[in-house]
Amino acid sequence: MSDETLLAGMAADDPDAAAVFVRRHQGKVYGLALLLVGVPAVAEEVAQEAFVRAWRHADAFDARRGRATTWLLAIARNAAIDVLRVRRDLPVDPAVMAETIASPDRLAERVADGATLDAALARVPAEQATAVVLAAVFGLTGVEIAERTGVPLGTAKTRVRLGLRHLRDELATMREVGAP
């Protein structure tokens, strides 16, 4: 059965379709959750929440807008980000979290075949990478980034702007040379 057929079954409250869908994708969803939250027990909770959300919103899936795997991993990514926003005690590696800046299709590629933004982000100065992740992933304002990192507001804003520019340039260079 295709993922689209399974999602249609889930939308119709078919527990068998849901079971097949979960078995098919549980490794990817858990792997992404673990990558983002870093704690196995929390990753299990995130994965479970992602599948609950997928079941609840299966009728909203539109195959014309993308693949089912991409849709599911976007749900998992959002569930992980929700947990990280609430649980400030979880350490977060900016290089790993920067992956969430990418489109859901790119994120699906990251989980599926190991392609990553890590290499590009590693070439961005650390303070800029941190500022980008705080802004793009956690949705912090310039004021909040300045407070969290202990720098003036102008510096925080500049780090975000320059970090995004560096990241874009590094990704463009990597695409030109065919690097992963």
N, C-alpha and C positions, 0 to 999 in steps of 0.2 A: 504494500500500500504506500502511496505517496504521502509526504508530510501534509500536503494540502487536504487529502482525503481524511487523514487522521484528525486534522484540525476541524474539519467539517463535522466529523463524528464527535469530537469534544464539544463543539458548539451545540450539538444535539444531545449533550449529556450522556454520551456513550462511554462507560468506564473502560471498556476493552480498548477502544481507540486511544484513550488517555494513557492506559498502561503501556501500549506499544510505543506511543510517542515519547513517554518518559524514558522507557528502556533504551530507545534509540538515541536519545540526546542527553541522558543523565551525565555521562562522562564529560562532554563538552561544557555543559552548564556548570557542573561542579568545578571543573578545571578553571573556568573563567572566574568563578566566585572565589576560589582559593587564590588565584593569581591576584585578585583585587583586594581581598580582605586579609589574606595571609594567615588565617587561623582556621584549621580544619572544621572545628565545631561550628564556627560562625558561617563558614562557607556552605556547610550542609543546610543551615537555616536559610541562607540566601538562595540556594538552589531550590529548596522546597518552596519558598515564597515565589520564585520565578515561575515554577510550574503551576502553582495555584493561580497566579495572575494570568498565565497563558490559558489555563482552563476557563477562567472567568471571562476572558476577553477573546476567546477563540473565534467568536463570530465577527470580530473586528478585523481579523487577518484578511489582507487583500493581496492575492498572489501577483497582481499587476504591479504592486509597489516594491516587491522584493521576495527573496526566498524565505521559507518558513524558518530555516536555521538562523538567518540574519535577524528576523523578527524576534525569535526566542532569545537569542544572545543579547539583543538590545534590552529586552525585558530583564534578563539576568544582570546586565550591566547596571541598569537603573536601580534594581533591588540592592545591589552591592553598594552603589553610591548612597542610597538612602540609609543603609546601615552605617556606612562610614561617616556620614554627616551627624548621626546621632551618637555613635561610639567614638568619641575623640581619643579614647585610650588605645585604639588600634594604631600601630605604627604604619605609615603609608610611605612607600618608596615612590617619589615623584616620577621616576623613569617608568615604573609599571603603571601608575595611574594615568600618565599622559596618553596611554593607549585609548582611554575613553574619549579623548579629544577627536579621535578618528571617527569616520562614519561607521554605521553598523556593519556595512559590507566589509570594511577594512578590519573591523574587530572580529568578524567571523573568520576572515583569513588568518588572523593572528592565532586564534584558538585552533583552527583546523590544521594549519601547516607550519606554524612557528614563525611566520613573517611578523616583524615587529617594528615599532617606532623606537625601540630602545636604543638602537645604534644612532639614529638621528638625534634623539634627545640627549644622548651621552656627549654629543658634540656641542650642545648648547651649554653655556656657562651655568653652573649649578644654581646660582641664585635666580637666574632667569627661568630655568626649568621649574624650580619650585614655585615661583610667582605665577607661571602659566598654569600649572596644575591647580594651585589654590583658586585661581580665577575661573578656569574652564571646567574643572571637575567639581569643586566644592561651591562654586558660585559666590566666592567672597568678593566683596567690593575692594576698591583700592585702599580705602581707609582700613578695612579689616586685614588686608594683606600687610599693610604698613605696621599695624599693631602687632600682628602675629610674628613678623620677621624683624621687628625692631628697627625699621628704617623710616625716613620721611615719606610722606604721601607721594611726592613727585618721583622719588626713587622707585617706590613700589609700582607706580603706573608705568614708568620707563622700563622696568624689568619685564613687565608683562608684554608691553609692545615690542621690545627688542627680542624677547624670548620667542614670541610668535613668529617674528620675522626670521630669526635664526632657524627655527624649526621648519618653517616653510622652505627656506633656501636649502637646508640639509636634505629634506625629503626630495626636492627637485633634483638636486645633485645625485642622490642615490638612484632616482628613477632614470636619469640620463646614462649612468654607468651600469645600470642593471643590478645594483647591489640589493640584497634582501632588506 
